[in-house]
């Protein structure tokens, strides 16, 4: 939501973008100028605005997705927490992520093929025009772009070493990417050692807690998989914390193993501190679920 606010200190009006974090909290961004604002054919509302500190900032359906100056905070963790513990990841699928930011991290591995599946070519085209520095990875010969509904596309996939669900929040077309059927199809598409990474959002607010609980309800029903919650700090998120869940068919997996990434290759992900990403603070565990849930590691 864009509002015009009067800045009493500087005696002038300014534009502010507000993102709803919960029923009682909003996160505000001062807008330098709006570079793009339009509804995509798939129904998503897309906006790019310039922010003094964040740089060009992408918003989809009134939720900030990425910014040029801070994109590594999210994308490094998603890619490397999933792939760095595998000895030889070769085939990776990214669902969503049309800006190419997660692809940039995936291509730090010796992969044979990395496919980006996004529901809208418009997101990719918009990023090409307004954030060209972010989509350079999509022109790598190992990268392949598929414009399709990820919910349907995953049904035909097999033997994937990594599936990174870099989707929008569960509204509009992205809602089906948070369903039991989608999780089941993703797990079926994994190789024996492959890992699925699913985001569950900010754990301190109702939406993130609901996403986490729904996923855990599904995972508890299966005895043929291993899974591990991941937490990291992200200043762009109100409350400071964000969560993923890793899922694999390899029940003997060593989640803390690290084989590939050197500290000088990344800005935020820390190979030496990898084990700490799995250490969920007690106060967050207590807010997420029951005693049974807090022992789901």
N, C-alpha and C positions, 0 to 999 in steps of 0.2 A: 504494500500500500504506500503510495506516494502522497505526502502532505507538504504544504507550504507553511513553514514556521517562521515567525518573526524573531530574529536574533537581537535581543535588547542590547547586549554588550557591544555589538558591532553596528547596531542601528540599521539593519537591513533584513530582507526576507531571504530564506534559504530553503532548498528542497531537502526533504528527509524521506528515506525509504524505511518503512517499519516492517519487520518480519515477526509474525506471531510465534512465540516459543511455547506458550501455554495460554490458558484462559485469562491468566492474571499477569502475563509478562510479555513484553515486546522488546526486540533488539533493533536499535535505530542506527542508520548509516546516513551521513551527510552526502548528498549527491552533488558531484561537481557538474557533470552534464550527462544527459541521457543519450547514448550513442545509438541505441536500437530499442524498439518496443513494438511488438507485434504478436499476434496469435498464430502459432504454427498450424499446419494442416491437420496434425494429429490431435489438436485441441489444446496443446500446452501454451501457456502464456510466457513469452520469452522477452527478457529485457537485459540490456547491458548498459551499465552506467560506470562513470569514472569516479573513483574515490581517492582522496588525497594520499592515504596511506596504503590502501590495498591495491591501487591501480584499477585496471578494467575488471569489473565484477559482473559475473553472469548470474541472472536470477531466472528461475523457471517456476511457474505457478506460485509466485510470491515468496519463494524460498531461495536464499542465496546458495548457489551450487559451487562456485569457485571464484577465486580472484587471482590475478596474475602473480601478485607478490607473495601470496601465502599458500599456493596450491600444493606445495610439497608436504605440508603438515598432514594432509589427509591421504594423498596419493602414494607417498612413500610407504606409509604404514600398510595400506591396503595391499600393495604389490609385494612388499618384502616380507611381511609377516606370513604371507601365503607361500611364496616361492623360495625364500632363502633357506628353508629347512628341508628342501627336496634336493637330492643329489644331482638330478639330471632332468629338470623340467624342459619339455620340448614343445608342447602344444598348449596354448593358453587362449581362453575366451574371456573377453570383457563384455558384459552386458550393460549398456549405457555408456557413459564416459565419452560422449561425442566430441568433447574438446580435445581429446588425445592426451590429456595429462597423465592418466593412469598408464596408457600405452607407453609413454616416455619412460616410465619406471620399469615396465615389463621388459622392454628391449635392452635393459642392462644385463639380461641373462642371455645365454647362448641358445635361445629358442629357435626352432625351425619355422614356426608359424604362430602369429598372434592375431586373433580375429577380434575386431570391435563390431559388436552388433548394437545398433541404435535404431529406435523406432522411427526417427525422423532424420532425413538427410538435411533438413533445414538447420538443425542444431549444428551439424558439421559445417555447412556452408556459412552460417553466421559466424562461427568461430574462425573459419578461414579468413573472413573479411575483417573482423574486429579484433581477434586475438590470434593473429597468424603465428606468433611465437609459441603458442600453446599446441598447435596442431602439426608441427614439423615432424613428429614421430610417425604420423599416419602416412608419410611418404617413404618410410623405410621399406625396402623390398620384402622384409619379413612380415610386415603389417598388411592386413586385409580388412577392408571395411565392408560390412554387410548392412543394408538398410532393411530391417525386419523387426517384427515384434519378438523380443527376447523370450517371451513366454512360449511362443510357438517354435522359435528357432532351436531352442535347447532340446526339443523332443527328438531331433534327428542326429544328435551329436553323441560321440563315443570316445573313450580313451583320452580325455582331456586331463592334463596335469594341473591345470589351474583354471578355476572359474571365478571371476571377480565380478560381483554384482554391484556395479558402480551406478546405481539407478537413482532416480529422484526419490523423494519421500513418498509414502504410500497414499498418493492422491492421484486422481485421473488415470491415465493409461498405465502408470507404474504400480497401481494397487495390486494387480495380479502377481507381481514379482515378490509379494510377501505372503503368498498362499502355500498351503501344504503341498498342493499338486506341483507347484513350481519347484519347491525344495526337493521333492521326490524325483522329479525329472533331472534336476541338476546332479543329484547324487548318483543317479543311474548313468550319467554321462561322464563320470570321473574315471580315470585310470585307477589301477589298484593302489597307487601311491598318491593319486591326485588329491587336491584340497579345494574345497568350495569356501569362498569368503563372502559372508552376508553381513550387511550393516544393520544394526538395530537402533542406531540413533543415540540421542542424549539420555543417559539413564536417570537423570534427576527430575525429568518431567514426564507427564502422563503418557505422551505419545511414544517416547522411547521405551518406557517401562512396558507398555502394552505390546510393542513389537517384539521385545525381548521375551516376554512371557509366552506369547503365541508361538514363537519359534521353539522355545524350550519345551512347551507342551507337545509339539510334534516330535522333537528329537528324543524325548524320554520314551516314546512308544517304540523306538527302534533299538534292537540290541546288536545290529550288524555294523555299527558305525562308532567312530570316536569324534568328540567335539570339544572345543575349547573357547570360552569367551575371551575377548581381547579388549583392553581398555587403554586409552591414551589421552593425553591432554591436548586440547585444541582451543586456542584463545578465541577463535571465531564462533565457538559454541557457548551459549549462555550456560553457566554452571561449569564450563571448562573441560568437561569430560565427554568422550564419544566412544561408542562400542561397536565392535564387529564380533561375529562368531565364526570360527573355523570348523569345517566339517570334512571328514575323510572316511573312506572305507578301510583304511589301514589302521587297525586297532593297536598296532605296536609302534605307532609313530612317536618320535621324539620331538615334541613341539619346540624345544629349546635349541635344537641343532641349527647350525649356521654354516653354510658352505660357500657362499658366493660373494656377498657384498662387503666391500672394504669401507671403513669409516670415511675415507676421502671421496667416496662415490656418492655420498648422500649428505643431506643437510639436517635431517630430523631423525630418521630411523637410526637406531644405534645397535649394531650387531652384538656388541659386548653386553648390552643391557637387555637383550631379547627376552630373557625370562621375566623381566619386570612387567612386560606388556600383558602378562597373564595373571598378575597379582592384583585382583580386584579388591579395592579398599573395603573394609568391613561395613562402613556406613552405607556404601552403595549396594553391597550384597543384601543388607537388611532391607533396603528400600525396593529392591528388585523383585524378591519373591519370598518363598517359604524356606524353612530350614533345609528341606529336601533340595530345593533349587540351589541353595548356597553351597551344597556339596556336589554340584554337577561338574566336577573336574577330574 
